[in-house]
Amino acid sequence: MERKKNTQVLLISDMAGYGKVALSAMIPVLSHLKFETFNLPTALVSNTLDYGCFEILDTTEYMKNSIQVWKKLSFSFDAICTGFIVSEQQSSLVYEYCKEQRETGTLIFVDPIMGDDGKRYNGLTDQAVTYMRRLCSIADVIVPNITEACFLSEYAVKSTYSEEEVEAIANRLHEMGAKAVVITSANVNGKMFTVVKNSMKEPCVFIPYEEIPVRFPGTGDIFVSIVMGYYMKSGQLSESVKIAMRQLEKLIRANKDNRDKYKGIPVEQFLEEMNDEKDNGSKGS
């Protein structure tokens, strides 16, 4: 039976046993948005890393064997979203698979998870950044935070940027091969923005937001999932980002007083917040 266009999505990231991050957060969101979700875990993690004590199982061999089986069975997807990648070997494996799938028309979304607040995550090497650049080069949409955008573009990490500097960073990401760029957590002249750049020819769209002084792991995964879902429905990237920002703000405000924030937002309890919005806002992308 022929499936409807833009309904099957593959998520490539880690799976946490305890905590709503990565696949544990993304699958409920995209399922609620009426997508048929599939997953390829890059690692099994006992719990979110915020607890300070955890166990990680690298699943590279399983991934390699699964992809071989999927090829034999001729499985294909309308879109793939990549997140946390454990190693150089995994990065190469994911790159080759996404490249093959893209040639058949699959949309590729990349969340280049490498660091935040101006710092790399523990264990991340220069070579890991190089391999992430390679993966981003075949992406239709990449969603780095400003720190990751600087790593990818080899731009100096700063506490605040001018609009011209953010434009230059986004242009470097386009030159690298990414078709569209969404940069989150960008402090521009002392105010917070999410920045969208659809192509090298179009200027950046700066979307302001109020920073809520609370931290939950997994909010980036929820954000990327909502952006991906609405973009696949509408083809309008800026509007999809605005919807994701509004919905994520609702989720954070509703949970900001939770006692244990380390386990992330219990997203299944708030899926009704993500119903299709009647107000589509601006139609421009």
NORQUIZI-V453148 format. One record per residue. RES is the residue in three letters. SS is DSSP state (H for helix, E for strand, C for the rest). BURIAL is I if it has 24 or more other C-alpha atoms within 12 Angstrom, else O. Layout:
RES;SS;BURIAL
RES;SS;BURIAL
This chain:
MET;C;O
GLU;C;O
ARG;C;O
LYS;C;O
LYS;C;O
ASN;C;I
THR;C;I
GLN;E;I
VAL;E;I
LEU;E;I
LEU;E;I
ILE;E;I
SER;E;I
ASP;E;I
MET;E;I
ALA;E;I
GLY;E;I
TYR;E;I
GLY;C;I
LYS;C;I
VAL;C;I
ALA;E;I
LEU;H;I
SER;H;I
ALA;H;I
MET;H;I
ILE;H;I
PRO;H;I
VAL;H;I
LEU;H;I
SER;H;I
HIS;H;I
LEU;C;I
LYS;C;I
PHE;C;I
GLU;E;I
THR;E;I
PHE;E;I
ASN;E;I
LEU;E;I
PRO;E;I
THR;E;I
ALA;E;I
LEU;E;I
VAL;E;I
SER;E;I
ASN;E;I
THR;C;I
LEU;H;I
ASP;H;O
TYR;H;O
GLY;C;O
CYS;C;O
PHE;C;O
GLU;C;O
ILE;E;O
LEU;E;O
ASP;E;I
THR;C;I
THR;H;I
GLU;H;O
TYR;H;O
MET;H;I
LYS;H;I
ASN;H;O
SER;H;O
ILE;H;I
GLN;H;O
VAL;H;O
TRP;H;O
LYS;H;O
LYS;H;O
LEU;C;O
SER;C;O
PHE;C;O
SER;C;I
PHE;C;I
ASP;C;I
ALA;E;I
ILE;E;I
CYS;E;I
THR;E;I
GLY;C;I
PHE;C;I
ILE;C;I
VAL;C;I
SER;C;I
GLU;H;I
GLN;H;O
GLN;H;I
SER;H;I
SER;H;I
LEU;H;I
VAL;H;I
TYR;H;I
GLU;H;O
TYR;H;I
CYS;H;I
LYS;H;I
GLU;H;O
GLN;H;I
ARG;H;I
GLU;C;O
THR;C;O
GLY;C;O
THR;C;I
LEU;E;I
ILE;E;I
PHE;E;I
VAL;E;I
ASP;C;I
PRO;C;I
ILE;C;I
MET;C;I
GLY;E;I
ASP;E;I
ASP;C;O
GLY;C;O
LYS;E;O
ARG;E;I
TYR;C;O
ASN;C;O
GLY;C;O
LEU;C;I
THR;C;O
ASP;H;O
GLN;H;O
ALA;H;I
VAL;H;I
THR;H;I
TYR;H;I
MET;H;I
ARG;H;I
ARG;H;I
LEU;H;I
CYS;H;I
SER;C;I
ILE;C;I
ALA;C;I
ASP;C;I
VAL;E;I
ILE;E;I
VAL;C;I
PRO;C;I
ASN;E;I
ILE;H;I
THR;H;I
GLU;H;I
ALA;H;I
CYS;H;I
PHE;H;I
LEU;H;I
SER;H;I
GLU;C;O
TYR;C;O
ALA;C;O
VAL;C;I
LYS;C;I
SER;C;O
THR;C;O
TYR;E;I
SER;C;O
GLU;H;I
GLU;H;O
GLU;H;I
VAL;H;I
GLU;H;I
ALA;H;I
ILE;H;I
ALA;H;I
ASN;H;I
ARG;H;I
LEU;H;I
HIS;H;I
GLU;H;O
MET;H;I
GLY;C;I
ALA;C;I
LYS;C;I
ALA;E;I
VAL;E;I
VAL;E;I
ILE;E;I
THR;E;I
SER;E;I
ALA;E;I
ASN;E;I
VAL;E;I
ASN;C;O
GLY;C;O
LYS;E;O
MET;E;I
PHE;E;I
THR;E;I
VAL;E;I
VAL;E;I
LYS;E;I
ASN;C;I
SER;C;I
MET;C;O
LYS;C;O
GLU;C;O
PRO;C;O
CYS;C;I
VAL;E;I
PHE;E;I
ILE;E;I
PRO;E;O
TYR;C;I
GLU;C;O
GLU;C;O
ILE;C;O
PRO;C;O
VAL;C;O
ARG;C;O
PHE;C;I
PRO;C;I
GLY;C;I
THR;H;I
GLY;H;I
ASP;H;I
ILE;H;I
PHE;H;I
VAL;H;I
SER;H;I
ILE;H;I
VAL;H;I
MET;H;I
GLY;H;I
TYR;H;I
TYR;H;I
MET;H;I
LYS;H;I
SER;H;O
GLY;C;O
GLN;C;I
LEU;H;I
SER;H;I
GLU;H;I
SER;H;I
VAL;H;I
LYS;H;I
ILE;H;I
ALA;H;I
MET;H;I
ARG;H;I
GLN;H;I
LEU;H;I
GLU;H;I
LYS;H;O
LEU;H;I
ILE;H;I
ARG;H;O
ALA;H;O
ASN;H;I
LYS;C;O
ASP;C;O
ASN;C;O
ARG;C;O
ASP;C;O
LYS;H;I
TYR;H;I
LYS;H;I
GLY;C;I
ILE;C;I
PRO;C;I
VAL;H;I
GLU;H;O
GLN;H;O
PHE;H;O
LEU;H;I
GLU;H;O
GLU;H;I
MET;H;I
ASN;C;O
ASP;C;O
GLU;C;O
LYS;C;O
ASP;C;O
ASN;C;O
GLY;C;O
SER;C;O
LYS;C;O
GLY;C;O
SER;C;I
